[in-house]
Amino acid sequence: MDHLCRVCEERVTTNGFKNAQKCEWFNRPGHFTGTFDAVIKITRNEGIRSLWSGLSPTMLSAVPATVFYFTLYDNLHNILRERIGNKSFFAPLLAGSLARASSVTIVSPLELIRTKMQSEKLSYFELISAISRTIRSDGYSALWRGWTATMLRDIPFSAIYWTCYETFKQQSLLFLNVERINFTYSFLFGSLSGAIASIITLPFDVVKTHQQITLGQLNNKKINFENERISPPSLTTTNKKGVFPIFKELIKTKGIKSLFTGLVPRVARVAPACAIMIGSYEHFKTFFADKNKENIVMERIK
């Protein structure tokens, strides 16, 4: 749930008349019948570049987070396998959870900025201004807004993902009677595990997005009100709401289905991303391990 379109609301002015507010790009009505319909309408109204909104902070957070995450997971997994056994599913479950918790905490501010850039068409100056206003009003802890929901989403995601992946991997090694699986199997198992984990943890992703898009929203000068003393509905209360109050509000106002908003695009994004990452990771890990063995053999021969 990364790209939001909000319906413009009529507001009552001080003289008692309803005033239709000017729709900014993120407030235009978004009556989408599905994922592909959303892609077409967003591209038509905002341009094809809007589909890549938030790319810079995504890359800035994704690259170091992924390197740190996979490195930490691999080391923790090896340590836990030695202590609790190679066949135990607790090893990938615990290693994945601990690695993800550490990674999320480090890159959470960048994740918040990415979500904000994808929810509103802001220049870098406006984004910095929104961040500054939020820090002044709520302190630096505001940069970790949505951290709880992110942890509730990502820790179970990693636990489910790595448990599924390692289970598929171990079963395939036994079935095929081989010592290692190739890129194709890693890609397939990564995709399947990512899809399963993303479906189960989607409600927390929806809540996390609702929390993070409120960054600097209360004082955003791009939103014009007839009377500045009148705050926009829900913005003053949504900013600091916790995870479970938002859960209750979404279910009460929009039904249980609202917790699975964006299911198709999330699975379509997460599954191939997981497949590519784990496939590449396993391939290069094997490649460099073989190279190291060759170098050791060559040194012994010399």
Stockholm file with secondary structure:
# STOCKHOLM 1.0

chainA/1-302         MDHLCRVCEERVTTNGFKNAQKCEWFNRPGHFTGTFDAVIKITRNEGIRSLWSGLSPTMLSAVPATVFYFTLYDNLHNILRERIGNKSFFAPLLAGSLARASSVTIVSPLELIRTKMQSEKLSYFELISAISRTIRSDGYSALWRGWTATMLRDIPFSAIYWTCYETFKQQSLLFLNVERINFTYSFLFGSLSGAIASIITLPFDVVKTHQQITLGQLNNKKINFENERISPPSLTTTNKKGVFPIFKELIKTKGIKSLFTGLVPRVARVAPACAIMIGSYEHFKTFFADKNKENIVMERIK
#=GR chainA/1-302 SS CCCCCCCCCEEECTTSCEEECCCCGGGSCCCCSSHHHHHHHHHHHHCGGGGGTTHHHHHHHHHHHHHHHHHHHHHHHHHHHHHHCTTCTHHHHHHHHHHHHHHHHHHHHHHHHHHHHHHSCCCHHHHHHHHHHHHHHHCGGGGGTTHHHHHHHHHHHHHHHHHHHHHHHHHHHHHHTCSSCCHHHHHHHHHHHHHHHHHHHHHHHHHHHHHHTTTTTTTCTTSCCSSTTSCCTTHHHHTTCCHHHHHHHHHHHHCGGGGGTTHHHHHHHHHHHHHHHHHHHHHHHHHHHHHHHHHHHHHHHC
#=GC SS_cons         CCCCCCCCCEEECTTSCEEECCCCGGGSCCCCSSHHHHHHHHHHHHCGGGGGTTHHHHHHHHHHHHHHHHHHHHHHHHHHHHHHCTTCTHHHHHHHHHHHHHHHHHHHHHHHHHHHHHHSCCCHHHHHHHHHHHHHHHCGGGGGTTHHHHHHHHHHHHHHHHHHHHHHHHHHHHHHTCSSCCHHHHHHHHHHHHHHHHHHHHHHHHHHHHHHTTTTTTTCTTSCCSSTTSCCTTHHHHTTCCHHHHHHHHHHHHCGGGGGTTHHHHHHHHHHHHHHHHHHHHHHHHHHHHHHHHHHHHHHHC
//
